[in-house]
């Protein structure tokens, strides 16, 4: 008979291998520059970017919710394509790098941003600490 301990539990977290280094299957180093960024930097950079967009929207568009969204998409597309990092990511010293495929960064930024707006891909992560929107776009967020 199958016992509960054989199946595991969602409270145990994601399955992991002892000694596995996050990002190693992507060719990223274990630590230092170019390593997978710590989790806390990702949502904090997102909050900084969203706050910047809301501030600009409040000053220029009287806080229109659609303007907030359009500004957020524009900031992500422009900054990721040109610099590899949004303003919030610059502040927190992380950047988005392509890790697979050969598509141009503007396409990667568009796919990543659209999927991030759907929210669900942003909360589903793999063992390399990549959310689904980064997996689909072929990118990884790394430290500088």
The 8 nearest C-alpha neighbors of each residue, nearest first, counted from 0:
[[1, 2, 3, 5, 4, 6, 7, 8],
 [2, 0, 5, 3, 6, 4, 7, 8],
 [1, 3, 5, 4, 0, 6, 7, 8],
 [4, 2, 5, 6, 7, 1, 8, 0],
 [3, 5, 7, 2, 6, 8, 1, 11],
 [6, 4, 3, 2, 7, 1, 8, 0],
 [7, 5, 3, 4, 8, 2, 1, 9],
 [8, 6, 4, 5, 3, 11, 9, 10],
 [7, 9, 10, 11, 6, 12, 4, 3],
 [8, 10, 11, 12, 7, 13, 6, 14],
 [9, 11, 8, 12, 7, 13, 14, 6],
 [12, 10, 8, 9, 13, 7, 14, 15],
 [13, 11, 10, 9, 14, 8, 15, 7],
 [12, 14, 15, 11, 126, 9, 125, 10],
 [15, 13, 12, 16, 11, 126, 7, 9],
 [16, 14, 13, 17, 126, 19, 12, 18],
 [15, 17, 19, 18, 14, 20, 126, 13],
 [16, 18, 19, 15, 20, 14, 21, 126],
 [17, 19, 16, 20, 15, 21, 29, 23],
 [20, 18, 16, 17, 21, 15, 23, 126],
 [21, 19, 23, 29, 22, 18, 127, 28],
 [22, 20, 127, 23, 128, 19, 126, 35],
 [21, 23, 127, 27, 25, 24, 35, 20],
 [22, 24, 26, 25, 27, 20, 21, 28],
 [23, 25, 26, 22, 127, 27, 21, 20],
 [26, 24, 22, 23, 27, 98, 127, 99],
 [25, 27, 23, 24, 22, 28, 98, 34],
 [26, 28, 22, 23, 34, 25, 33, 29],
 [29, 27, 34, 30, 33, 23, 26, 22],
 [28, 30, 34, 20, 27, 21, 23, 31],
 [31, 29, 34, 28, 32, 33, 35, 27],
 [30, 32, 34, 33, 29, 142, 28, 143],
 [33, 31, 143, 142, 34, 30, 141, 28],
 [32, 34, 141, 142, 143, 31, 27, 28],
 [35, 33, 30, 28, 141, 27, 32, 29],
 [34, 36, 141, 22, 140, 142, 37, 33],
 [35, 37, 141, 142, 140, 34, 38, 93],
 [38, 36, 39, 40, 35, 41, 142, 141],
 [37, 39, 40, 41, 36, 42, 128, 35],
 [40, 38, 41, 37, 42, 43, 36, 44],
 [41, 39, 43, 38, 37, 42, 44, 91],
 [40, 42, 44, 43, 39, 38, 45, 37],
 [43, 41, 45, 44, 40, 39, 46, 38],
 [42, 44, 46, 40, 45, 41, 47, 39],
 [45, 43, 87, 47, 88, 41, 46, 42],
 [44, 46, 42, 48, 43, 47, 49, 41],
 [47, 45, 49, 43, 44, 48, 50, 42],
 [46, 48, 87, 44, 50, 45, 49, 51],
 [49, 47, 87, 51, 45, 50, 46, 44],
 [48, 50, 46, 52, 51, 47, 45, 53],
 [51, 49, 53, 47, 52, 48, 46, 54],
 [52, 50, 54, 48, 49, 53, 47, 55],
 [53, 51, 49, 55, 50, 54, 70, 67],
 [52, 54, 56, 50, 51, 55, 67, 57],
 [53, 55, 51, 57, 56, 52, 50, 58],
 [56, 54, 58, 52, 57, 53, 59, 51],
 [55, 57, 60, 62, 53, 59, 54, 58],
 [58, 56, 62, 61, 54, 55, 60, 59],
 [59, 57, 55, 56, 61, 60, 54, 62],
 [58, 60, 56, 57, 55, 61, 62, 54],
 [59, 61, 56, 62, 57, 63, 58, 66],
 [62, 60, 57, 63, 59, 58, 56, 55],
 [63, 61, 57, 56, 60, 64, 53, 67],
 [62, 64, 66, 65, 61, 60, 67, 56],
 [65, 63, 67, 66, 62, 68, 56, 53],
 [64, 66, 68, 67, 63, 69, 70, 62],
 [65, 67, 69, 63, 64, 68, 70, 56],
 [68, 66, 64, 70, 65, 53, 69, 52],
 [67, 69, 71, 65, 66, 70, 72, 64],
 [70, 68, 66, 72, 71, 67, 73, 65],
 [71, 69, 73, 67, 68, 72, 52, 66],
 [70, 72, 68, 74, 69, 73, 52, 67],
 [73, 71, 69, 75, 70, 74, 76, 68],
 [72, 74, 70, 76, 75, 71, 77, 69],
 [75, 73, 71, 77, 72, 76, 78, 70],
 [74, 76, 72, 73, 78, 77, 79, 85],
 [77, 75, 73, 108, 79, 74, 78, 80],
 [76, 78, 74, 80, 75, 79, 73, 81],
 [77, 79, 85, 81, 82, 80, 75, 74],
 [80, 78, 83, 84, 82, 76, 81, 75],
 [79, 81, 105, 104, 77, 78, 76, 83],
 [80, 82, 78, 79, 77, 83, 84, 104],
 [81, 83, 78, 84, 79, 80, 85, 77],
 [84, 82, 79, 95, 94, 80, 81, 78],
 [85, 83, 94, 79, 88, 82, 78, 95],
 [84, 86, 88, 78, 87, 79, 75, 89],
 [87, 85, 89, 88, 48, 90, 84, 78],
 [88, 86, 44, 47, 48, 90, 89, 85],
 [87, 89, 91, 85, 93, 44, 90, 86],
 [90, 88, 92, 86, 87, 91, 84, 93],
 [89, 91, 87, 88, 92, 86, 44, 93],
 [90, 92, 88, 89, 93, 87, 40, 44],
 [93, 91, 89, 143, 90, 88, 142, 94],
 [94, 92, 142, 88, 143, 141, 91, 89],
 [93, 95, 84, 140, 141, 83, 88, 96],
 [94, 96, 140, 83, 139, 84, 138, 141],
 [97, 95, 138, 139, 98, 140, 94, 83],
 [96, 98, 138, 137, 99, 139, 95, 104],
 [97, 99, 138, 137, 96, 25, 139, 100],
 [100, 98, 137, 97, 101, 138, 25, 136],
 [101, 99, 102, 137, 98, 97, 136, 103],
 [100, 102, 103, 99, 97, 104, 137, 98],
 [101, 103, 100, 104, 106, 107, 105, 99],
 [104, 102, 105, 106, 107, 101, 80, 108],
 [103, 105, 107, 80, 106, 108, 102, 79],
 [106, 104, 80, 108, 107, 103, 109, 76],
 [107, 105, 109, 104, 108, 103, 110, 102],
 [106, 108, 104, 136, 110, 105, 109, 111],
 [109, 107, 105, 111, 106, 76, 110, 104],
 [108, 110, 106, 112, 111, 107, 113, 76],
 [111, 109, 107, 113, 112, 108, 136, 114],
 [110, 112, 108, 132, 114, 109, 136, 113],
 [113, 111, 115, 109, 114, 110, 108, 116],
 [114, 112, 116, 110, 115, 111, 109, 117],
 [115, 113, 117, 111, 116, 132, 112, 120],
 [114, 116, 112, 118, 117, 113, 121, 111],
 [115, 117, 118, 113, 114, 112, 121, 119],
 [116, 118, 114, 115, 119, 113, 120, 121],
 [119, 117, 121, 116, 115, 120, 122, 114],
 [118, 120, 121, 122, 117, 123, 115, 114],
 [121, 119, 131, 132, 123, 122, 118, 114],
 [120, 122, 118, 119, 130, 115, 123, 132],
 [121, 123, 119, 120, 124, 130, 118, 131],
 [124, 122, 120, 130, 131, 121, 119, 125],
 [125, 123, 130, 129, 131, 128, 122, 126],
 [124, 126, 127, 129, 128, 130, 123, 131],
 [125, 127, 128, 21, 124, 15, 129, 13],
 [126, 128, 21, 22, 129, 125, 23, 24],
 [129, 127, 126, 125, 124, 21, 130, 22],
 [130, 128, 124, 127, 125, 133, 134, 131],
 [129, 131, 124, 121, 123, 133, 132, 122],
 [130, 132, 120, 134, 133, 123, 124, 121],
 [131, 133, 111, 120, 135, 114, 134, 130],
 [134, 132, 138, 136, 131, 130, 135, 137],
 [133, 135, 131, 137, 132, 136, 129, 138],
 [134, 136, 132, 133, 137, 131, 111, 110],
 [137, 135, 107, 133, 134, 138, 111, 110],
 [138, 136, 99, 134, 135, 98, 133, 97],
 [137, 139, 97, 133, 98, 96, 136, 95],
 [140, 138, 96, 95, 133, 141, 129, 98],
 [139, 141, 95, 94, 36, 35, 96, 93],
 [142, 140, 35, 36, 33, 34, 93, 94],
 [141, 143, 93, 36, 32, 33, 34, 92],
 [142, 32, 92, 93, 33, 141, 94, 31]]
